[in-house]
Amino acid sequence: MPIRWYGPANPEDPIYRHFSRIVNLTLHAGVFAAINSGLWFVQGMRHPWGHLAWFTDIWFTLLVVQLITVIAQRPGRTEPVATTPTHPPQRDQP
């Protein structure tokens, strides 16, 4: 299921900014997984690279730092969610 934003794109909306940060985090995680799995595969097949573990550890640390900042910057509820009644209130008949 694709990720979608329903409504107008308003960069000043805190929920929209948080959604943008989440999308960036998922893209970062996907690039991390694709590149690192490819590098480890190539290293296992033919070319030993002694610094690959450091490279992966540093990149993973940056990914975790980004995750922490996304969680820390999530918007709080500023006002309670309004509930709408399912049927109008009954009036007493005189």
C-alpha positions as YAML, in Angstrom:
chain: A
units: angstrom
residues:
- id: 1
  name: MET
  ca: [0.00, 0.00, 0.00]
- id: 2
  name: PRO
  ca: [1.56, 3.31, -1.01]
- id: 3
  name: ILE
  ca: [2.03, 6.06, 1.51]
- id: 4
  name: ARG
  ca: [-0.20, 9.02, 0.69]
- id: 5
  name: TRP
  ca: [-0.99, 12.39, 2.15]
- id: 6
  name: TYR
  ca: [-4.62, 13.26, 1.80]
- id: 7
  name: GLY
  ca: [-5.25, 16.96, 1.68]
- id: 8
  name: PRO
  ca: [-3.28, 20.01, 0.62]
- id: 9
  name: ALA
  ca: [0.47, 19.98, 1.18]
- id: 10
  name: ASN
  ca: [1.06, 22.63, 3.82]
- id: 11
  name: PRO
  ca: [4.69, 22.75, 5.04]
- id: 12
  name: GLU
  ca: [3.62, 24.77, 8.08]
- id: 13
  name: ASP
  ca: [1.33, 21.98, 9.29]
- id: 14
  name: PRO
  ca: [3.16, 20.05, 12.06]
- id: 15
  name: ILE
  ca: [1.48, 16.77, 11.12]
- id: 16
  name: TYR
  ca: [2.55, 17.21, 7.49]
- id: 17
  name: ARG
  ca: [6.15, 17.91, 8.59]
- id: 18
  name: HIS
  ca: [6.12, 14.83, 10.81]
- id: 19
  name: PHE
  ca: [4.77, 12.75, 7.94]
- id: 20
  name: SER
  ca: [7.57, 14.09, 5.75]
- id: 21
  name: ARG
  ca: [10.16, 13.09, 8.37]
- id: 22
  name: ILE
  ca: [8.70, 9.58, 8.52]
- id: 23
  name: VAL
  ca: [8.85, 9.22, 4.74]
- id: 24
  name: ASN
  ca: [12.47, 10.41, 4.74]
- id: 25
  name: LEU
  ca: [13.31, 7.90, 7.48]
- id: 26
  name: THR
  ca: [11.78, 5.01, 5.54]
- id: 27
  name: LEU
  ca: [13.66, 6.04, 2.39]
- id: 28
  name: HIS
  ca: [16.89, 6.27, 4.39]
- id: 29
  name: ALA
  ca: [16.30, 2.80, 5.87]
- id: 30
  name: GLY
  ca: [15.57, 1.35, 2.44]
- id: 31
  name: VAL
  ca: [18.74, 2.81, 0.91]
- id: 32
  name: PHE
  ca: [20.72, 1.59, 3.92]
- id: 33
  name: ALA
  ca: [19.38, -1.95, 3.53]
- id: 34
  name: ALA
  ca: [19.90, -2.08, -0.23]
- id: 35
  name: ILE
  ca: [23.42, -0.69, -0.31]
- id: 36
  name: ASN
  ca: [24.70, -2.53, 2.75]
- id: 37
  name: SER
  ca: [23.27, -5.88, 1.70]
- id: 38
  name: GLY
  ca: [24.85, -5.42, -1.73]
- id: 39
  name: LEU
  ca: [28.22, -4.50, -0.25]
- id: 40
  name: TRP
  ca: [28.20, -7.46, 2.14]
- id: 41
  name: PHE
  ca: [27.22, -9.76, -0.73]
- id: 42
  name: VAL
  ca: [30.08, -8.52, -2.91]
- id: 43
  name: GLN
  ca: [32.49, -8.82, 0.00]
- id: 44
  name: GLY
  ca: [31.38, -12.40, 0.62]
- id: 45
  name: MET
  ca: [31.72, -13.32, -3.03]
- id: 46
  name: ARG
  ca: [35.08, -11.95, -4.02]
- id: 47
  name: HIS
  ca: [36.45, -8.79, -2.49]
- id: 48
  name: PRO
  ca: [37.25, -8.59, 1.21]
- id: 49
  name: TRP
  ca: [36.93, -5.06, 2.53]
- id: 50
  name: GLY
  ca: [38.23, -4.64, 6.06]
- id: 51
  name: HIS
  ca: [36.39, -1.41, 6.80]
- id: 52
  name: LEU
  ca: [32.91, -2.56, 5.79]
- id: 53
  name: ALA
  ca: [31.89, -3.32, 9.37]
- id: 54
  name: TRP
  ca: [32.84, 0.23, 10.42]
- id: 55
  name: PHE
  ca: [30.99, 1.68, 7.46]
- id: 56
  name: THR
  ca: [27.85, -0.30, 8.31]
- id: 57
  name: ASP
  ca: [28.06, 0.54, 12.03]
- id: 58
  name: ILE
  ca: [28.44, 4.27, 11.43]
- id: 59
  name: TRP
  ca: [25.62, 4.37, 8.89]
- id: 60
  name: PHE
  ca: [23.35, 2.33, 11.18]
- id: 61
  name: THR
  ca: [24.14, 4.72, 14.04]
- id: 62
  name: LEU
  ca: [23.10, 7.66, 11.86]
- id: 63
  name: LEU
  ca: [19.89, 5.82, 10.99]
- id: 64
  name: VAL
  ca: [19.12, 5.27, 14.68]
- id: 65
  name: VAL
  ca: [19.84, 8.94, 15.43]
- id: 66
  name: GLN
  ca: [17.40, 9.93, 12.69]
- id: 67
  name: LEU
  ca: [14.80, 7.57, 14.17]
- id: 68
  name: ILE
  ca: [15.23, 9.14, 17.61]
- id: 69
  name: THR
  ca: [14.85, 12.66, 16.20]
- id: 70
  name: VAL
  ca: [11.70, 11.65, 14.30]
- id: 71
  name: ILE
  ca: [10.21, 10.25, 17.50]
- id: 72
  name: ALA
  ca: [11.31, 13.25, 19.55]
- id: 73
  name: GLN
  ca: [9.86, 15.77, 17.07]
- id: 74
  name: ARG
  ca: [6.47, 14.15, 16.69]
- id: 75
  name: PRO
  ca: [3.70, 16.66, 17.20]
- id: 76
  name: GLY
  ca: [1.60, 16.49, 20.32]
- id: 77
  name: ARG
  ca: [-2.12, 16.95, 20.45]
- id: 78
  name: THR
  ca: [-2.89, 20.60, 20.85]
- id: 79
  name: GLU
  ca: [-6.63, 20.22, 21.28]
- id: 80
  name: PRO
  ca: [-8.85, 17.25, 21.99]
- id: 81
  name: VAL
  ca: [-10.36, 15.40, 19.09]
- id: 82
  name: ALA
  ca: [-13.92, 16.56, 18.55]
- id: 83
  name: THR
  ca: [-16.44, 13.79, 18.34]
- id: 84
  name: THR
  ca: [-19.55, 14.26, 16.30]
- id: 85
  name: PRO
  ca: [-22.73, 12.59, 17.45]
- id: 86
  name: THR
  ca: [-24.10, 9.90, 15.20]
- id: 87
  name: HIS
  ca: [-27.63, 11.26, 15.55]
- id: 88
  name: PRO
  ca: [-28.91, 14.70, 16.55]
- id: 89
  name: PRO
  ca: [-29.94, 15.24, 20.17]
- id: 90
  name: GLN
  ca: [-33.57, 14.58, 20.97]
- id: 91
  name: ARG
  ca: [-35.72, 17.53, 21.94]
- id: 92
  name: ASP
  ca: [-38.50, 17.12, 24.45]
- id: 93
  name: GLN
  ca: [-41.88, 17.58, 22.83]
- id: 94
  name: PRO
  ca: [-44.26, 19.85, 24.84]
...
